C-alpha cells in the first residue's frame, strides 16, 4: 500500500565548512560569512554539477555562536548549504563601527546583496531561504522588503516589525529590558573592541543592572554605555521618544507600513512564536497582514512555549 505522504528526508552528506568568506556589499564593505556545504563520502564537495539551495542566517550575535551547532549539520546533511553571517560592524565583519541595536538602516540592502551573491555561486541552485529569531527575524523582514529576486522562502521566528509598538515602548513606557539588552550588544561591539577597561565598565553595569534601573532618569554620558556611544544614543531614543515621531517612522524601526503596502517579497513564509514571548502579537500581525497579499503560502505557528 502506497502512502501519499513524502518520506522523511535522510542525511546523505557530510559537512564542509568554509569560514570567514568576506562577501562584498554595494558600498565595498565586506561581511564575514561562514558557509557550510554538503560533501560526499569520497570528499567531493557539491559544485556546479550538483547544485543545492542555501539557507541564510544574518546575525548580530556572532556567527560562531554554539546556537547553530545542531542546526547546521541537520540541514547540510540533507542537501542544503547553510550560511551564517555577522552583520555590518559586528564581530568579524567590516563596517565603520556604527551599530544602533535593531535600528540599522543598511540591513535591507546588505541582506539583498548577500542573497544575490549566494545565488551566483556555482554550487547554488539560485534559491535562498532565510531563518532566525529575534534580531535575526528583523533582518529577514528588512531584506524581504527589498525583494531580492533569488529569495525563495523565509522562517521568521519571534520578531518585531515595529520597534515602537513591539519592542521598545510596548504599552507606552520604555521596556527597560532593552537597556539591559543594549549592554549585551555593547560588550562585543566594535566600539568596545578588545579594550579591557571598556569591557569591565560594561561587565560591572551588567552585574549591577538592578541598581542602574533605579537611577533613571539618566542622560547620555551617564551610563556604562558611554563606551559604546551609538548604543547609548539608541537607548535614549527608546527612552525619551515617548511620542511616535519621524525617528520611529523610519523603515529600519518600523517595517509595518511597507508590509501593509504590499512591498514584501511574495515568497513562502512561516512566522512562528510562543504564546509567552514578547513578540507574539507582532508575529500574529505579520501573518494577518501578509497572508491575504501573497500568492505564495503563508503559515502561522504558535505554541505553548
WOHUMO-V393931 format. One record per helix or strand of 2 or more residues. SS is the DSSP state (h for helix, s for strand). FROM is the first residue (numbers start at 1). LEN is the number of residues. Records with the same first field share a line. If there is no record, write none. Layout:
# WOHUMO-V393931
SS->FROM-LEN / FROM-LEN
This chain:
# WOHUMO-V393931
s->14-11 / 30-10 / 52-8 / 81-6 / 124-10 / 151-7 / 268-7 / 298-6
h->66-11 / 107-13 / 135-10 / 163-6 / 177-11 / 196-12 / 209-6 / 224-4 / 229-12 / 246-4 / 256-5 / 280-12
